[in-house]
């Protein structure tokens, strides 16, 4: 069955960010889920054919492709991060989001009942994973640690690990209190952009 997958690319000051990391994830997704003979979308060519705004600023670029390798024209919208003040831990042991599927119904249902300034932090068998739209890092003001367990192999997470800017560790829910902060990271967010105090992480 043909399914839709997507990438969210940060478009900043007229150029894409971390594009090689996004391309690697596309290649991985197509290797695992692509239909026989399907070509692997080339994101650089896609963006060259339909570039984003040239002005200074940050835009969210959404690129959808399918498991047959067909790509839709990218869309762009000005980006403003959603401010999160509290995280609610939710245990969902069987949730699988190892590929960036366009159908996010299972992820979205995990946030039923959360407030506008809240987000869910998903646990699997007591281990910390991700929020519905980001990986996470925990810190004390001098360094950042990310869970070894995660739902989605995030591009920013992979980039920061490769640079040695964050460290991956095994993190259980009860370990959260050992840190001062939790920061949400994804293609659009760097550590420190959206920060929640660990006393505001509700277990």
C-alpha positions as CSV (number, residue, x, y, z in Angstrom):
1,X,0.0,0.0,0.0
2,X,1.4,3.4,-1.0
3,X,1.9,5.6,2.1
4,X,2.9,9.3,2.5
5,X,6.0,10.3,4.4
6,X,7.2,13.9,5.0
7,X,10.2,16.0,6.0
8,X,10.1,19.3,7.7
9,X,13.1,21.4,6.7
10,X,14.1,24.7,8.4
11,X,14.4,27.4,5.7
12,X,16.4,30.2,7.1
13,X,17.5,33.4,5.4
14,X,16.9,32.0,2.0
15,X,18.5,28.6,2.4
16,X,17.7,25.1,3.8
17,X,19.3,23.9,7.0
18,X,20.7,20.4,7.7
19,X,19.7,19.2,4.2
20,X,22.2,16.3,4.1
21,X,20.8,15.0,7.4
22,X,17.2,15.1,6.0
23,X,18.4,13.4,2.8
24,X,19.9,10.6,4.8
25,X,16.6,10.1,6.6
26,X,14.7,10.0,3.3
27,X,17.1,7.4,2.0
28,X,16.6,5.3,5.2
29,X,12.8,5.6,5.0
30,X,12.8,4.5,1.3
31,X,15.2,1.6,2.0
32,X,12.8,0.4,4.7
33,X,9.5,1.2,3.2
34,X,9.9,2.1,-0.5
35,X,8.1,0.0,-3.0
36,X,10.1,-2.1,-5.4
37,X,11.9,0.0,-8.0
38,X,10.9,3.3,-6.4
39,X,13.4,6.1,-6.8
40,X,14.7,8.0,-3.8
41,X,13.6,11.6,-3.7
42,X,16.5,14.1,-4.0
43,X,15.6,17.0,-1.6
44,X,18.2,19.3,-3.1
45,X,16.6,19.0,-6.5
46,X,13.1,19.4,-5.1
47,X,14.0,22.6,-3.3
48,X,15.9,23.9,-6.4
49,X,12.8,23.5,-8.4
50,X,10.6,25.2,-5.9
51,X,12.7,27.4,-3.6
52,X,11.5,29.2,-0.5
53,X,11.5,32.9,0.3
54,X,14.7,34.8,-0.3
55,X,14.2,37.3,2.5
56,X,15.7,37.0,6.0
57,X,13.6,35.0,8.4
58,X,12.7,31.5,9.4
59,X,10.2,29.4,7.5
60,X,8.9,25.8,7.9
61,X,9.3,23.9,4.7
62,X,7.0,20.8,4.4
63,X,8.0,18.2,1.8
64,X,5.7,15.2,1.3
65,X,6.7,12.1,-0.7
66,X,5.3,8.6,-1.0
67,X,6.7,5.1,-0.8
68,X,6.7,5.0,-4.7
69,X,9.2,8.0,-4.6
70,X,6.8,10.6,-5.9
71,X,7.2,14.1,-4.4
72,X,4.7,16.9,-4.0
73,X,5.7,20.5,-4.3
74,X,7.1,21.8,-1.0
75,X,5.1,24.4,1.0
76,X,6.5,27.2,3.2
77,X,5.1,29.0,6.1
78,X,6.6,31.5,8.6
79,X,7.7,29.8,11.7
80,X,7.0,30.7,15.3
81,X,7.8,28.1,17.9
82,X,5.0,26.9,20.1
83,X,5.7,27.8,23.7
84,X,5.4,24.9,26.1
85,X,5.3,25.4,29.9
86,X,4.5,21.8,31.1
87,X,5.2,18.3,30.0
88,X,2.9,15.4,30.9
89,X,4.4,11.9,30.9
90,X,2.2,9.3,29.1
91,X,3.1,5.6,28.9
92,X,2.4,4.3,25.4
93,X,4.4,1.0,25.1
94,X,3.4,0.0,21.6
95,X,3.5,3.3,19.8
96,X,5.8,3.1,16.7
97,X,6.8,6.2,14.8
98,X,10.2,5.2,13.5
99,X,9.4,6.7,10.1
100,X,8.0,10.2,9.6
101,X,4.6,9.2,8.3
102,X,2.2,11.9,7.2
103,X,-0.5,10.0,9.1
104,X,0.2,11.1,12.7
105,X,-3.2,10.1,14.2
106,X,-1.7,7.7,16.8
107,X,0.8,10.4,17.9
108,X,-1.9,13.1,18.1
109,X,-4.2,11.0,20.1
110,X,-1.5,10.7,22.8
111,X,-2.1,14.4,23.5
112,X,-5.8,14.1,24.2
113,X,-6.7,16.4,27.0
114,X,-3.5,18.4,27.3
115,X,-3.7,22.2,27.6
116,X,-2.6,24.8,25.0
117,X,0.7,25.3,26.8
118,X,1.3,21.6,27.6
119,X,2.8,18.8,25.6
120,X,3.1,15.0,26.3
121,X,6.4,13.3,27.0
122,X,6.0,9.7,25.8
123,X,7.3,6.9,27.9
124,X,7.8,3.3,26.8
125,X,8.1,0.8,29.6
126,X,9.2,3.6,31.8
127,X,11.9,4.8,29.5
128,X,11.8,8.4,28.2
129,X,11.4,8.8,24.4
130,X,10.0,11.9,22.6
131,X,7.2,14.4,22.6
132,X,4.7,14.2,19.7
133,X,6.7,16.5,17.6
134,X,10.3,16.6,18.9
135,X,13.1,14.7,20.4
136,X,14.2,15.9,23.9
137,X,17.4,16.8,25.7
138,X,17.8,17.3,29.4
139,X,20.4,19.6,31.0
140,X,21.7,21.3,34.1
141,X,22.8,24.5,32.4
142,X,26.2,23.3,31.2
143,X,25.5,20.2,29.1
144,X,22.7,18.3,27.4
145,X,21.7,14.6,27.5
146,X,19.2,12.9,25.1
147,X,17.5,9.6,25.7
148,X,18.9,6.5,24.0
149,X,15.3,5.5,23.5
150,X,13.5,7.6,20.9
151,X,10.5,7.3,18.6
152,X,11.9,9.1,15.6
153,X,15.5,9.4,14.5
154,X,15.5,13.2,14.4
155,X,17.8,15.2,12.1
156,X,18.7,17.8,14.7
157,X,19.4,15.0,17.3
158,X,21.6,13.2,14.9
159,X,23.5,16.4,14.0
160,X,24.1,17.4,17.6
161,X,25.3,13.9,18.5
162,X,27.7,13.8,15.6
163,X,29.1,17.2,16.7
164,X,29.4,16.0,20.3
165,X,27.1,18.8,21.5
166,X,24.8,16.3,23.3
167,X,25.3,12.9,24.8
168,X,22.9,9.9,24.5
169,X,22.1,8.0,27.7
170,X,19.6,5.6,29.1
171,X,17.0,7.7,30.8
172,X,14.1,6.4,32.9
173,X,11.2,8.6,34.0
174,X,12.6,8.8,37.5
175,X,15.9,10.2,36.2
176,X,14.2,13.4,35.0
177,X,14.5,15.0,38.4
178,X,18.3,14.7,38.2
179,X,18.2,17.6,35.6
180,X,17.1,21.2,35.8
181,X,15.7,21.6,32.3
182,X,14.1,19.7,29.4
183,X,14.4,21.2,26.0
184,X,12.5,20.2,22.9
185,X,14.6,19.8,19.7
186,X,13.7,19.1,16.1
187,X,14.6,20.5,12.7
188,X,13.2,23.8,13.7
189,X,14.3,24.0,17.3
190,X,17.8,24.1,18.9
191,X,18.5,23.3,22.5
192,X,17.4,26.2,24.6
193,X,14.7,27.4,22.2
194,X,11.8,25.8,24.1
195,X,12.7,24.9,27.6
196,X,10.6,23.3,30.4
197,X,11.8,23.1,34.0
198,X,11.9,19.6,35.2
199,X,9.7,20.4,38.1
200,X,7.0,21.1,35.5
201,X,7.4,17.7,34.0
202,X,4.4,15.8,35.4
203,X,5.1,12.1,35.9
